[in-house]
Each structure stands twice: as C-alpha cells, then as structure tokens.
Amino acid sequence: MGLDALMDGVRLISQSAQLARWRAARRGGGSTAVTGIRATTVSVLAAVSLSACLHTEMPALDTPAPAQWRQAHTASATQPSAAQQAWWLAFKDPLLNQLIQTALKQNLTLQQASERISYARSLQAHELATEKPQLSLYAGPNSLSRMLAASNSSSSQSHHAASGAFLAGFDLIWELPIFGQGSGQRQMTLADLRIAEADVSSKQISLTAELVRVYAELEAAIQREKQLALTEAGYANLQVLARKGVSGGFTSPEIADAFMEEMQGAQRMRRQNRLNQEMALQKLAVLCGQAEPTDLWLTELQARPADQVSPAMQSVSLPLTLPADIIRQRPDIKIAEAQVLKATGALGIAKADLYPKLSIEGALMVAGRVSGERLSHTGSLTYIAPSINIPLLDWGLRREVVNQRESQLREALLAYKEAVLLAIEETENALLNFNESRAQLVADEQALSRWRTQSAKLQRAVDAGYLSKMDVFKQAMKNQQILVQYIDAKQAWMTGYAYANKALSGAVNTDPDQQATDNTQ
C-alpha cells in the first residue's frame, strides 16, 4: 500500500465517524447501522434461497455386478460376522494371531494412513469453519511520523505528522457460501475423509493377507528345511551304497553319479530354502514394525512336526454374500465412489464461480491521532453491509473450468465402473485359486495318509529282511518328496485363503477382546 493511500484511509475513518455522529444527532440518537442490518438480512435470506437451488447432486453410480459368483461352488454362502472379519482365527494358530495383532498396532504404513484420517477430519472442520462469520480484533498504533514529516513542508503539517494514527476495533467478514459454493466444498472434504478411512481399511486388509502369506512361507521353509536335510542325508547314504556296489562290480558307476547329482540338487534346494526363510523372517519383522525378528518365532515354528494336519483346514469357510453386496463394501470401491463425490464437489464450485460473490462486511472501529500520552481528534465508525463481486468479462475462463470439471466427473464415473470390474476379476480369480489350492491340499493329505500306511508296511518288511538298505533309502526319498509336496500345498492353501478373504472383506476386526473370545472357542 502506498503512503498516500494509507493517509487517505486514516482520514476516511475519522471523517466517517464524524458523519455518523452528525447523522445520529439529526435522527435523535438512532443507530447508523439499522439500514445496513436491514440490507444484510435481505442479502442473507436471498443467499440461502439461491444456495438451496443450485446444489450439484452426485450422479447415480453404475455397479455392473453379476448375480452370483462363478467360482463359488466350494465356498460357504454365509454372512460375514465379526469373527469372519478376523478370518485368520480359523487357523487356530496363537503365534499367527499374536503377529497380526502386533502388526495392526505397530505397522508404520498403517500408522501413516491413520494420520491421514486425522488430517482429513481437520480439513473438514476447517472448511466448515470458513463458512461462518470471521471476527477479528485490532488495536495499536500505525506510526507514520518520520515518513509523514518528510513528506510535509509546513511546520503545522510537520506537527501533524509527528503524531501516529491509533486504530482499535472489530472487523467482521462473512463470505456467503451460495450458488453451491459451500456444498461443493463440503462434498470435497467429505470425499477426502472417506478416501482416508477406506485407505486405512484397505491397508489393514492387505496387511493381514500379506502377513499370513509371509507367515505361511516362513513356516513352510522351516518344515521344508527338515525334509531337505533328510533328503540330502538319504542320497548321501545311497551314494555310499552305490560306490560299494561299484567296487564289488554289481552296480554301474552311472547309478552312483545319479545319486551324487540328487544329493547336490538337495543341497542347492536347501540353500535357496534357507534364503527364503531369512527373507520371510525379515519381512515379518518389517510388517510388525520391528527392526529384527523375534527369536520366539523360529523356536515355536521349528518345534512343530512337518506332517501335522491341522483339523481347521477342512472346516474353514469364506464370508461369501451376493456380488453386489461384497463389491460395495470393498475399500477400493469406496475410494472410487469418494472420487466421484469429490469430482462432483469440484464441479459445484466451478459452477458457483459463474455467479456473483456475496459477502457481509462490518466494523466497529475507533481512530485518532496520538501525540505523546494524549489521545486527540478521535472518531468512531460502525457499519455492517453486504458487498457483491460480479464477474463481467473473463473471455470464457470460468466456463472452461466448468467444462474441465465436467470431464473430470465423467472420468471419475468411468474409473468407478472400471474399479468394479477389476474387483470382480480379483474376487473370481481369488476364489478360483482358493478352490484349486484346497483341492490340491486334500489330494496331498490323502497321499500323506497312504505314505504313513506304506511306512508301517515298509518297516515290517525291513524287520523281516525282505528289503535291502538301498530299497529302504529309495522308499524314504520318495516319502520325503510326498511330505515336501504336502508342505507346499499347505502353504499355497493358506495363501489362497488369505487372498480370497482379502478380495471378499470390507473391513478387519481389530478388537483384541473379540479375537481372544473367538480364539477360546
């Protein structure tokens, strides 16, 4: 602000105060703000009426969901309960339950997403506050002594400039959110909040599924390590027997070399398996928000027998409901829906910018000049009145913004429809993978049962002297392969179950009391 403009502002306040007192005296003490209040009341009523007429509604959403799931023939058609939202309890694995609870509390990615909810709520509260009248207080000198003294030549003017301008009072400003401006802002902040909340749900669901996958990989690697060690030792024994046969002339060298290759292959598989085990351990630590894994994890998993069949594997079910119901509760669909709402709000704001801006302004101020400790030439100003800003000529700028927002809304609608189709694809594939992994697990469990029966017969044949040591070792190697296949099938089934629940779930039950109750049942 220039020097002349600032001086004019100070004089204007003083002159306006004197004029207000003169008018009040002529009217017999009447308030100078009555006319402004009347005009303000009319403006507010008109603004409310116009705001209600120009609200932009969110368009209807097209959800092209099928009537039934194509891959639902082995999944249970049940309503998702609180226990099924904590679907990992079906494994009846206390260590897994503990890891998931730790991850839900300490995972850093999840904590960051939770902070975004706080930010979105604060942004929403801020937007609601901006729609209300804003009142401020100012009191203090506006000293222009030296600048005014330098700009005036006469002694009287210099004496006038040696004093400062003292201002004190209240300022009122209320920009009325009319023509859809306020509703558009509220739609956008509400959409941001819904996106943040759905993002937390999405990360919770992804976290639990990923943790179960890594846990299954770690458990399988530990159990596989035991069997690969036995396989390596078995092929080493077969090689020793084959070398003795080569020395005796009743076994070909190729057989001994083949056993050597098998032993080396088992060694390579063990090295790769140990690498997978260490990587899974470190991944679990990161998911749980820790720098290093806990020794208890390895200790407990190593104590479990590899051929143990969990009774819960055949009794688990999926929270399968109608596709349309599942689609609507998925976090990614909620995010896509919120994006449509946000685009609708942006369009409402752009349309509101085509219309005039109406605000209510007011002030209650005292102004005067200060010389030393004496306050002289004071004046006051009280007013409240509407103000309007009408866009006249912008060469189509605001209209083009509306066109842009309309295109973005159509894009958001198409993105929502695409999100629905991708969700259907993900769910169908997850169900298919779960069904296939479940069938493979059943087949491998049957093979494991046959192996146990054959092992008992094999031991009786060995005791009776019907089989040689080489035959015993060969049969043992075959049995080890069956057990490793079962371990792989169990890992695939756990992973398939986790990602099927990820595709079907809309939320994760994070209530530890509820989970503890379910664990005891």
Salt bridges, closest charged atoms under 4 A:
ASP8 OD1 - ARG11 NH1 3.35
GLU57 OE2 - HIS55 NE2 3.47
ASP62 OD2 - LYS417 NZ 3.74
ASP93 OD1 - ARG304 NH2 2.84
GLU131 OE1 - ARG186 NH1 2.62
ASP192 OD1 - LYS342 NZ 2.91
GLU197 OE2 - ARG121 NH2 3.82
ASP199 OD2 - ARG116 NH2 3.37
ASP199 OD1 - LYS203 NZ 2.88
GLU210 OE2 - ARG213 NH2 2.64
GLU217 OE1 - ARG213 NH1 3.30
GLU219 OE2 - ARG304 NH1 3.18
GLU219 OE2 - LYS490 NZ 3.70
GLU225 OE2 - ARG270 NH2 2.59
GLU225 OE2 - ARG274 NH1 3.59
GLU232 OE1 - ARG270 NH1 2.79
ASP257 OD1 - ARG243 NH2 3.22
GLU300 OE2 - ARG304 NH2 3.54
ASP307 OD2 - ARG452 NH2 3.72
ASP325 OD1 - ARG328 NH2 2.96
ASP332 OD2 - ARG330 NH2 2.72
ASP353 OD1 - LYS357 NZ 2.73
ASP394 OD2 - ARG398 NH1 2.87
GLU426 OE1 - ARG330 NH2 2.74
GLU426 OE2 - LYS502 NZ 3.40
ASP488 OD1 - ARG224 NH2 2.70
